[in-house]
Amino acid sequence: MKRALILIGMALGAVWAAAIVVLPLRMGLPFVPPALAFPAAFLIPGAVMAMMIGALAARRFFDRDIIDGDPFLPESGGDIDQRVLSNTVEQMVLALLVWPFVGFSLGGVSVIALGVGMAVARVLFWIGYHVSPPLRAFGFAASFYPTIFGAFWAVWIWIN
């Protein structure tokens, strides 16, 4: 059952990725220079990451057992939040390495869409992880796949 839920989440994440990358290109939106788009593209998921950091800080502040920086109890809400933040940092580092190429190849609107999509997907990942770990699959796939799909599309444009 877990694998089926994860597979469904991954498949829906792939559909999300295609929509995030393709729709902005098909909508005829005005051209946004990539240099202007990058701050907005990274600010939005950065704000979500700041919320994650704040949630962890609040957990520590209000819990005398972990206020001094002790590790969270395994499988606790704090432990889950820490794993979500760690995965989000990994995803954002990948985005920082890939999105500039995508933006210069596909245009600034594409990276803004990637940023908005990343922010929404990271929140869904966070919620899904707290509800049931297999439900995090959609949020993971919906934030990872668009970056990869955008990179492949950008490479395709460069080689053709």
N, C-alpha and C positions, 0 to 999 in steps of 0.2 A: 504493500500500500504506500509506504514512504517513497519508494522509487517511482511509482506511478505519479504521485503528487509532484515530485521533483521534476520528472520528465515533462509533465504538463506545464509547470512553471517555466522550464527552459524553453519549451516550444512557444509559449506566450511571450517570453522575453525576446525570442527571435522575431516574432511579428512586430513587437514594440520597436525593436532595433531597425527593422526595415522602414517602419513608419517615421521614426525620428530622423533617419538619414534621407529618405526619399521625399517625403511630403514637403519639407521646406524648399527643395529644389523644384518641385512640380507646381508650387502654389504661385509662382511669379512674384514673390516678395521683392521689395527693392534691394538693390545691392548694398551690403554693409561691408566696408573695408575690414579685413580680418584684424588689423591692428586695433580698430575700435571695438570689435566684437569680443576679443579675448577677455578684457576685464569683466564684461557682463557675463560671459560664458562661465568663467571661473568663480565669480562672486556668488552666484546662486547656489551651486553645490557647496561652496565654502561656507555659506550661512548655515546650511544643514549640518555641516561638520562642526561648526561652532556650537550648534544646539546639542550635538552629541557630547562634545567636550563639557559643556555646561551641565548636562544631565549627570555626567560622571562626577563632576566636581560637587554638585549638589548632593549626590548619594554619599560621597565621602564626608562632606561637611555635617550632614545630619545623622551620621552613623558613627558612634564613638568607637566601634570596633575597627573601623577602617580609616578613620580620619587621619591617622599618621602614615598612610600610604601602604598599609598591609594589602595583600591581594584579596580580591573579592572571593567569596565562597564559590566553589564550582557550581555552575548551572544557576547561580543567583541572577537577579536582574542586573546587577552591576557587572557580573561576569559576561553576560550577554551583551550589554552596552559596550563593554571594552572590546569584545570580539567584533561587534559592528563597526566601532570606530577604527579598529586596526584594518579591517577589510576596506573601509571607506578610504583610509589613507593610501592603501595599495592601489585602489581604483583611481584615485586622484593623481597619484604619481604617474600611472599609465596614461591618464588623460593629458597631463602636462607634457608628456613625451610625444604623444600622437596628435592631439587636437591642433597644434600649430600647422602641421603638414596638411591635415584635413581642411583647415580654414583657408590656407593659401591655395588649395586645389579646388575646393567646392564652394568657397565663399564664407563670409562672416556669419550669414544667417544659419549656415549649417552648424557652426560651433555654438551659436546661441541655443539652437534646438538641442544640441548635445548636452549643454549645461542645464537647461530646464529639465530635460529628460533624466539626466543624472540625479538631479535634486529630488525629483518625484520618486524615482526608482530607489534611491537610498532610504527615503522615508518608508517606502513600502517594504524594503528589506528589513529595516529596523523593527517595524510593526510585526511583520511576518515571523521574524526570529523570536519575538516575545510570545506570539500566539502559539506557534508550533514550528520547530526548526525546519521541517520540509517546506513550509510556506515561504521561507526566505528565498527559495529558488527563483521565483519570478523577479524579485527585487535585485538579486545578484545578476541574473541574466539580462535584465532590462537596463542595467548600468554598465555591464561589461561588453555585451554584444554590440551596442551601437558604436562604441569606440573602435572595436575590431572591424565591424562592417564599414564604418566610415573610412578607416585606414585602407581597407582593401579597395573600396570604391575610388579613393584618392589615388592609389597606386595605379589602378586600372586607367584612370584618366591620364596619368603621367606617361604610361607606356603606350597609349594609343594616340 
